[in-house]
Amino acid sequence: MSADLNGSADKGMSTESSRRVERLWWPLDDTVARRISRYKTSVKRCAFVGAGFGGLLLVLGPGTLIAHAPGFFSPVILTVVVFGAGFVGWAYISFLMGRADLEADVEDGTVARSDLAQETNRYSRAIHFSYLAALLALAVASALTVLAAWLSVDVS
């Protein structure tokens, strides 16, 4: 049984499942160049999730789509969207600042692009959880919107 840099022990996981875990949790042995690349990708992902919330609000804006659904749908959907937007906003800013800090350190010559990023730029998993929470909130709000729209259909 060996322990990786994330502190978890390898309990006979296959190589493929350990790669999936590694993709979910950023490896702590990233180089600075790789960490900057991960930050750039994460910023884009946050922008896409934010755009999803914006699109959902545009669909819900007039209020006619779910007008005849039970009354609790609108406030629940709005609450999920607001919390999700807050989560994605915090993740976006955090990823952006992490990238900017690392790029500034490389520009100053404080660190080399081949150095280990964890020694110069501690990665907070809370940021990643915030992004995942926003993604989940978008999925829940979208599903609730579709359900409310179907419940609004007058079949008589």
C-alpha positions as CSV (number, residue, x, y, z in Angstrom):
1,M,0.0,0.0,0.0
2,S,1.5,3.3,-1.1
3,A,0.5,6.8,-0.2
4,D,0.3,9.5,-2.9
5,L,1.0,13.2,-2.6
6,N,-2.7,13.9,-1.9
7,G,-2.4,11.9,1.3
8,S,-4.6,9.0,0.3
9,A,-3.5,5.4,0.3
10,D,-3.6,3.3,-2.8
11,K,-5.9,0.4,-1.8
12,G,-5.6,-1.6,-4.9
13,M,-7.3,0.9,-7.2
14,S,-6.9,0.3,-10.9
15,T,-4.8,2.7,-12.9
16,E,-7.9,4.0,-14.7
17,S,-9.8,4.7,-11.5
18,S,-6.8,6.4,-10.0
19,R,-6.5,8.6,-13.1
20,R,-10.2,9.5,-12.6
21,V,-9.6,10.5,-9.0
22,E,-6.5,12.4,-10.1
23,R,-8.6,14.4,-12.6
24,L,-11.2,15.2,-10.0
25,W,-8.5,16.2,-7.4
26,W,-5.7,18.3,-8.9
27,P,-2.5,16.4,-8.3
28,L,-0.3,18.1,-5.8
29,D,2.8,17.3,-7.9
30,D,1.9,19.7,-10.7
31,T,4.5,21.9,-12.2
32,V,3.9,25.6,-12.2
33,A,3.3,25.5,-16.0
34,R,0.7,22.7,-15.6
35,R,-1.0,24.5,-12.7
36,I,-1.3,27.7,-14.8
37,S,-2.9,25.6,-17.6
38,R,-5.3,24.0,-15.1
39,Y,-6.3,27.4,-13.8
40,K,-7.0,28.7,-17.3
41,T,-9.2,25.7,-18.0
42,S,-11.0,26.1,-14.7
43,V,-11.7,29.7,-15.4
44,K,-13.3,28.8,-18.8
45,R,-15.4,26.1,-17.1
46,C,-16.7,28.6,-14.6
47,A,-17.6,31.0,-17.3
48,F,-19.6,28.2,-19.1
49,V,-21.5,27.4,-15.9
50,G,-22.1,31.1,-15.3
51,A,-23.5,31.4,-18.8
52,G,-25.8,28.4,-18.1
53,F,-27.2,30.3,-15.1
54,G,-27.6,33.4,-17.3
55,G,-29.5,31.4,-19.9
56,L,-31.7,29.8,-17.3
57,L,-32.6,33.3,-16.0
58,L,-33.4,34.4,-19.5
59,V,-35.8,31.5,-20.0
60,L,-37.4,32.2,-16.6
61,G,-37.4,36.0,-17.0
62,P,-40.9,36.5,-18.4
63,G,-42.4,34.1,-15.9
64,T,-44.8,32.6,-18.4
65,L,-43.0,29.3,-18.8
66,I,-43.8,28.1,-15.3
67,A,-46.8,30.4,-14.6
68,H,-49.2,27.5,-13.7
69,A,-46.8,25.3,-11.8
70,P,-47.2,24.9,-8.1
71,G,-46.2,28.1,-6.3
72,F,-43.1,26.8,-4.6
73,F,-41.2,26.2,-7.8
74,S,-40.3,29.8,-8.6
75,P,-38.7,30.6,-5.2
76,V,-36.9,27.3,-5.0
77,I,-35.4,27.7,-8.5
78,L,-34.4,31.3,-7.8
79,T,-32.7,30.2,-4.5
80,V,-30.8,27.4,-6.2
81,V,-29.7,29.8,-9.0
82,V,-28.6,32.5,-6.6
83,F,-26.5,30.1,-4.5
84,G,-25.1,28.4,-7.6
85,A,-24.1,31.8,-9.1
86,G,-22.4,32.7,-5.8
87,F,-20.5,29.4,-5.8
88,V,-19.4,29.8,-9.5
89,G,-18.5,33.5,-8.9
90,W,-16.2,32.6,-6.0
91,A,-14.6,29.7,-7.9
92,Y,-14.1,31.9,-11.0
93,I,-12.4,34.7,-9.0
94,S,-10.3,32.2,-7.0
95,F,-9.1,30.4,-10.1
96,L,-8.4,33.7,-11.8
97,M,-6.4,35.0,-8.9
98,G,-4.4,31.7,-8.5
99,R,-3.4,31.9,-12.1
100,A,-2.5,35.6,-11.9
101,D,-0.3,34.9,-8.8
102,L,1.5,32.1,-10.5
103,E,2.0,34.0,-13.7
104,A,3.3,37.0,-11.7
105,D,5.8,34.8,-9.9
106,V,7.0,33.3,-13.1
107,E,7.3,36.8,-14.7
108,D,9.3,38.1,-11.6
109,G,11.6,35.1,-11.8
110,T,10.6,34.0,-8.3
111,V,9.7,30.5,-9.6
112,A,10.5,28.6,-12.7
113,R,7.7,27.0,-14.8
114,S,9.2,23.6,-14.1
115,D,9.1,24.0,-10.2
116,L,6.5,22.2,-8.2
117,A,3.4,24.4,-7.9
118,Q,2.3,23.1,-4.5
119,E,5.4,24.6,-2.9
120,T,4.7,28.1,-4.3
121,N,0.9,28.1,-4.8
122,R,-1.1,26.1,-2.4
123,Y,-4.2,24.7,-4.1
124,S,-7.4,24.9,-2.1
125,R,-9.8,22.1,-2.7
126,A,-12.6,24.3,-1.4
127,I,-12.4,26.2,-4.7
128,H,-12.9,23.0,-6.6
129,F,-15.9,22.0,-4.3
130,S,-17.4,25.4,-5.0
131,Y,-17.2,24.8,-8.7
132,L,-18.8,21.4,-8.3
133,A,-21.5,22.8,-6.1
134,A,-22.3,25.4,-8.8
135,L,-22.4,22.7,-11.5
136,L,-24.8,20.7,-9.3
137,A,-26.9,23.7,-8.7
138,L,-27.2,24.4,-12.4
139,A,-28.3,20.8,-13.0
140,V,-30.9,21.0,-10.2
141,A,-32.2,24.4,-11.3
142,S,-32.5,23.2,-14.9
143,A,-34.3,20.0,-13.9
144,L,-36.7,21.9,-11.6
145,T,-37.4,24.4,-14.5
146,V,-38.2,21.5,-16.9
147,L,-40.4,19.9,-14.3
148,A,-42.2,23.1,-13.5
149,A,-42.8,23.8,-17.2
150,W,-44.3,20.4,-17.6
151,L,-46.5,20.9,-14.6
152,S,-47.7,24.2,-16.1
153,V,-49.1,22.5,-19.2
154,D,-52.8,22.7,-19.2
155,V,-54.0,19.3,-20.5
156,S,-57.7,20.0,-20.3
